[in-house]
Amino acid sequence: MTTQPDQAAEWWTTSDVAAYLGVRVGTISAYRARSQMPEPDMTVGRTHMWRPARIVTWHESRPRPGVGGRPTSSDSEA
């Protein structure tokens, strides 16, 4: 089981963001490459870092799977 990063920390690395979202580090890199997440707040060398509150706010505003789309068969029977 992956440990959740400390939300009181000043900075989160790519690994911390991945742990928070429950995805692999490569997924975070793909999100960044496709502009599907906020740009890092700071980069030191090759290490990207974000403010935890920014990631939490962004994640809470993301659309969730199963929201919208085609009605299910039970919806059309009503």
N, C-alpha and C positions, 0 to 999 in steps of 0.2 A: 504494500500500500504506500502511495506517495504522500509525504507529509506536506500539508498546506504551508505556503510561505507566510511569514509574519506580516500582517497588514499594517502594523505599526512601524515597520522598517522604513527607512528613508528612501531606499531604492530597491527595485526588483530587477533582476537580470532576466535574460531570455528563459533560463531554466526555472526561475521563480514564476514567471508568467505562465509557462507551460504547465507547471504543477498546479497553479491556481485554476487554470481552465480544464485540467484533466486531459491534456493532449501531449504529444511528443514535441521536443524542441524543433524538429524539422517542420512541424505544422506551423509553429510560430514564424519560422523563416519564410514559409510559403505565404502566410497571411501578410507578412511585411512586403514580400515581393509583389503581391497582388493588390497592395494598398487596402487591405481589409481590416487593418487595425491601426491605432495611432502610431505615428512615428516615435522613435525613442526620444525621451526628454534629454538624454545625454548619452554620448558614446565616448568611452575611454579606451583607446587602442581599438581592439575589435570587439569590445564588450558593450552591448547596447543595454541601456537602463531606462526604466520607466518609474514614475511615481506610482505607488500602489493605488492611491485613490483614483488616478486617471484610468488605470486598467479596470478597476472594479466598476466605475461609472460607465465606461465603454461596454464592458461585458453585460451589465444589467440592461443596457439599451439595445442590445442585439436582438434581432428577431429569433424566435424559438422554433425548433422543428415542429411541424404539425400545425402551425398557426396559418390559417388561410388555406388556399388551395381548393381542390375539388371537394364537394360535399360527399360524405360517406353515404352508404346505402341506407342507413338508419335515418339520416337527415332528409332524404328524398321521400321517405314513406310517410313523414309527418304531415 
